[in-house]
Amino acid sequence: MKRDVQLSPTPNADADADFRPRHPTPTPDPDPEDAAGVYPLPRMLSFTEAHAHVIALARVVAPERVAIHDAAGRVLAEDVLTPVDLPDADGSAMDGYAVRTSELTGGGPYMLDVRGESRAGGPVPALAPGAACRIFTGAALPDGADAVVMQEDVTRDGERVTLRTRPAPWAHVRKRGEDMAAGAQALVPGTRLGPSHLALAATCDRAWLEVARRPVVTVLGSGDELRAPGTATRPGTIPDSNSIAVRAMARAAGATVRVMPPVADDRAETERAFDEALRATDLLVTIGGVSVGDHDLVRPALEAIGCTIELYKVAMKPGKPLTVGRRGAALVLGLPGNPASAMITFALFGVPLLRALQGDLHPLPSPLAARLARPIRHAPGRLAFVRATLAAPGGALVATPLGNQASGASTSMAEADGLVVVPAEGGDLAADATVLVYFARDLGL
């Protein structure tokens, strides 16, 4: 299956002049900030609208050729076809004896001389008339044979075997081409390669594969309060945990990640840091400073250095002040600063965006149905993602919401197995209600 893709050969290459997002650009909202003429902004989008818009901005990165041993976790960028029939000859699925069923007449038992042997990697003998040929699993079927009798179903005495019953034609035979015919498509572009995919590619005699280049991600936190974990404590400072989490999630999603030192709450310094970061990256991830406070400098700094703001505010909780922009071919994802908000918005937008940049056919996993173990209070208006533990006692998936859902709570993020999706307009959810859940591991959390 082919995919039409747009290729960006190097990070931050200038975008084509006629490039436009495939999702319509949101229309502005007449909010007070817009009316004052400060920063004309796109309207707040629903989660579904925002997700589609972000994925539509992804321009698949150019491919590169890697050895099959180094391709695990990468996204395939070419068709892999089978060069020959798989298997390439009729072969045995068992250790036993190859026979010609047309020679076995009457009700049995049948006594046959053992003539020859067929083993994997050895020459293929011809089956002598009225005889059986010793054969081993994976070996080619001797010429003239059309069935294999398991060695457990025969009695051998010297060079003669006795078959108790007549086997059906083609019993215990792997027919030529039954797995795939020559020229069939074994793997499609957009497949994230796991061990079984690599084994199939090797079966197709491929030593090298074309895969998507690893997107380059630059992570940049903002705020006077941030310091590196393990450094000297200063009054009013906190360890920068968000950059640690985002870096790990981006690397797990297939990216090459660099983390820049946090930038202070200074407009000129912020602009310089953003401009530098955008010069050699596919995706700049900023953390903090995306709201509308006096010290929230991310959006105005991005606009000052030539970024187009594609999306600002999503009707979701946590993570409402999500910002998405671009300059040339480089994209910007501005995350909220609270730990839970940063991790959840990056899981729901950043990880799928990175997967889409690599041409992954499945950027966002499908949610599963679960039973709610206890109620969730919810004020209508925004789609909510509630941290929960997930278990399957008796085989049915059960979601138990965690107690602390604060956007600054790192503890419940570490405890959560997944996220419960709470509809925007549904109000409270009762215990035993059926809900949709995402597993944390599927979101890269």
N, C-alpha and C positions, 0 to 999 in steps of 0.2 A: 504494500500500500504506500503510495507516494504522498508526500505532503508538500504543498507550495510554501516555501519559506523565503524570508528576506534575510540576507546574510550581512553581518557587519564584521569585516575581516579583522579589525583590530579594535581594542578598547578606545572609546571616545572618537572614533572616526566621524567626520561630519555627516549628518543625516542627509539623505537625498532631498532635494528641494521640494519634491512633490509628496514626501511622506506625510501621511495623516493617520491618526489613530483610527482603527477600524470600528471603534465604538464612538457614537456621536459625542462631541464635546459638550459637557453639561452647560446649561444656560445659567447665567448669574441669578442669585437671589437678591431681592431688594432688602438686604439687611442694613442696619444702621451704619456699619462700617463701610459698606459699599456706597451708601447714600452720601456719606461724608467725603467720598472720593479718595479714601486712603489706599485700600488694596482691593480692587475689584476681584471677587472670588467666585469660583464655581459653586453651585448650590450643593447642599449636603445631599449625598446619595444614599440609597439603601445599600445594604451589604451586597446584594446580588448585582446591583448596578455598578457599584464600586469595584467589585471583584472582576466583572467582565471588562470594565474599562482598563484596569491595571494590566490584566493579561493581554489585552489587545495592544498595549504599548510595547510588548516584548518583541524584539527583533532577534531572531535566532542567530546565535554567534556562528562564526565560520567553523568548519570541521578541521580536524587534524588527524593524522594517521598514527596509531599507537600499536604496539605489540599486544597480542591477545592477552598475554600475562598481565598487562598493565591496564586492561580495559574494564575491570570490575568496578561497578558503580557509575560508569560513564554512560552517556546517552548515545545510542547508535545513530549515525547520520547517513547511512547507506542501506540499500537492500542487500541481504545475504541470501544467495540462491544456492540450491543444492547442485553440485557439479555432476553428480551421478545418482542413480537410484539408491535409496536408503531403505533396507540394506541393498548392497549391489549384487547380491546373489541369494538364491534360496538357501537357507541355513537352518541348523538345528537349534531348537530352544531348550534341549535337554541333553544330558549324557545318555547314550543308549545305542540303538542299532537302527540303521537306515535300511528300509525294505521297499519292495515294489508290491503294492497291495493287490494288483491284478493277478499275481502269482499265488496269492493265498486264497485258495478255494476250499469249499466245504466248511465244516463247523469247527475245525481245529481240534487239538493243539497242532502247532506247525513247527517242524524241526528244520532248521536251516544251517548250512555251513557258514562260518564267519570268514569272509574274504576281504582283506584290506582294512584300512583305517583312514578316517578323515578327521583332522584336527585343525583348529584355528591357526592360520598362517602356513599350513602345509599344502602340498599339492592335492588337487581334487581327483580322487580315483573314479573309475566307472564301476557301477554295480554289476557284479557277475550274475548271470542268469541263475535263478533259484537260490541265491545266497543272501546273506545279510552283511552289512558293512559296519564295523565299529565306528561310532561317531561321538564327538564331544560337543558340548555347548559352544555355539558360535562358529562351528565349522561349517563349510559349504556342503550342501547336500550332494552326494555322489550322483553322477550322470545316470539317469534311469530310475532313481529312487523317488518316491512320492510320499513317504511317511517316515516318522521316527517312533520307535517303541522305547519307552523309558527302560533303563536297565533294571529298575525295580520290578518290572512286569515280565521279565524273562528269567529263564534258568539256563545257566551256561555250564557246559561240560566240555572242557578242552576247547576245541575249535568248532563246537556246535552249540547253538542256542535253541531253546524251545520257547515259543510264544504261546501263551494260553489262549489269547483271543486275536482276532483280525483287527488291526487298527483302521480307523477311518482314513480315507485319502487326505493327505496334508496334515495329519495329526502331528503336533509338536514341531511344525515347520514355520519358520519366519519367511514369508514369501518376499521375493525381490520387489522392492519399491513399495511395500505395504506401509512403511512409515512416511516416505515422501518420494515422489517421482523426480527424476532428473529435471532441473530447471525450475522446480517449485520454490516459492519464497519461504525460506526458513525463518528469517527474522526481518521485521519491518523497521524503518526509521522511526525514531521516537521511543524505542524500547530502552528502558534503563537496564543495563546489563548486569544480571546476577550470575551466580555460578552455573545454573542450568543453561542460561543463554550462551555463556562462553563455551560450555561443553558442546552445545549444538553447533556453534560456529566452528569449533575445532573439528567436529564430525564432518563439516562441509569443507574441511581442509584449509581453513583460513588461519594464517599466522599473524595477520595484521588486520585492523579494522579502522574504518573512518568513524570517528566519534566527535561530538560537539566539544569545542574548546571549553575549558573551565572558565566560566565567567569570573571576571575580576570584581571583587566587592571591597569597598572601602568603608570602614565603620568609624564614625566620628561622634563621640558624645559631647554635649555642651553643658556648661554650668560651672560657676565658681566653686561649687561644693564638691566637685568630683576629684578623687585622688586614686592612684593605682592601689589595688589590694596589697596589703603587706607593707606599705610605706608609712612614714611617721604620721600619726594622727594630729590634725590641727582642728581647733574649735570650728564647728559648723561644717565640717567636711564628712563625706561618706565614701566608702569604697565604690569604685565604678564596677558594679556587677553586671549592668546591662550589656556592656561591650563584650564581656566574657561569654554571656549567653548567646548573643547574636552571632559572634564569631563562630562558636561551636555549631550553631544551627545552620549557618551559611556553608560551612565546610562540609557538614553532613549532606547538604543539598547539592554538593558537587562543585562549589566555588573555590577559587583561590582568594584568600582573605588577608587584608592588611588592616591593622587597627592603628589609627593616628592618635596622638595624645589628645585628651579632652581640650576643647576650646573654651576660653573664659567668656563670661557674659559681656562681651565687648563687640560692638557692631563691626568695626573695621577689622578686628582680628578674626571674627567669624567669617566675614567675606573673603579674607585672604585664605583661610583654611579651606573653605568650600571650593574656592577657585582652584587651589592646588590639588585638592582631592579629585576634582572632576576631570583633570587633565589626563589621567591614565586609569580609568575605571569604567566598568560597564554599569555598575550600580553603586551609588553613594547612599549609605544608610546613616542618617543622622538620628540621634537619640536625645530627646528633651527639647524644650524651647519651641514647640510647634503650636502652642495655644496663642492667646491674645493678650497676655500680661505684658507689663512694662519691660520685662527682661526676656521675653520670648522673641528671639531674634532670627530664628531659622527662616521663616517665610520671607520677610523683607530682605534678608541677606541673599537668599537664593535669587529673588527677583532682581536685586541690584547687580548680580554677576551674569545676568542674561538667561536665567532659567524660566521656563514657562510652567506655571502651576496648573497641573492637569486635574487635580482633585484635592479638595480640602474639606474635611469633616465627613464622617461616615456614621449613619444612624445605627451604631452598635455600641455595646457596653461589654467590657472596657474598650477604650481605643478610639473614642469619637474624634479627637483632633489629629487624625491621620492625614499626612500631606504627601502628595505624589507630584513630582515635576520631572522635567527633562531639559537638558541642554545638549543640542546636537544628538548624537546617538546614546549619550550617557543618561541614565535614569536616576532619579532621586526618590528615596523613600524616607519620609520624615516620621519617626515614631514618637509616641508620647514618652515621657521620662519615667513614669512609675513602672517598677519592674514587671508586674503582671501585665499591664497594658502594653509595654514594649514587647514582651515575649509573645503574647497572644496575637498582637497585630502583625508581628513579623512572621509568626507561624501561619497566619491566615492570608497574608498578602506577600510578604517577602519570600518565603519558601516557595509558594506557587509561582511567583514571578521568576525566581531563579530556575525553577524547573522548566518554565516556558521558554526562557532564554536559551536553554539547551535543547529545545524541541521536544521535551518530554510529552508523550501523548496523554499523560494523566497528571496535570499540575496540582489539582486538588483532589484528595481522596473522597470517596463517597461515604456519607455518614451511615451509621447502622441504627436500627431501632433498639431501644432498651426500655425497661420498666424503671420508673422513678421510685427510689426507696423511701424518700421523704419529700415533703412539699417544698416548692420554690416560690418565694414571694417575688413578684415582678410588676413594676409599674409600666403600663403600655407606652409605646413610643419608639423604643429602640430594640433591635435584635440583641439578645444577651447571650454570652458564652460563659457558662457556669462551670467552675472547676469541680471535678468529681472523681471519686474512685470508681472503678469498673470491675465487676466480677460476674461470673456465670455459674452460680450454684444451680445444679440440676440442668445445666445447659442453656438456660435463658439469661440473657445479658441484663444486669441490674446496675443502675447508676445511683451512687450515693453522693449527693452534693456535700462539699466540704463546708465547714463553718465559716471560715474567714474568706470572704470574696472581695476584700478591699484591693484596689488597684495597686497598692504598694506592698501587698503581702507576697513575699517570696516563698514563705513556708508552704502555703497551699499550692503554689505552682510546683514545688518539689514533690508534694504528696500526690498530686493529681495524676490519674491514669488517662484522663480525657476531658473533653469539654461537652457539656450538655447544651444543645441549641434551644433557646427559649424564644418563641415567636414574638415579633415586635408588638403585635396588637392583642395577644392572647390573655394578658393578665396573669394572675397566679396559676401555678400548676399544682395539682393535688398529688399526694402520694399514690402510687400505682398507675399514674398516667403514663402513656406511651410517649417517649421523646426520641429525638434523634441525637446521636452522640458521635463525636470524632475521637478516635484513639490518639493519645498524645504522640505516640511513636510515628503514626502516619502523618502527623503535622510537622514532624521534625523537632518536637519539644522533648 
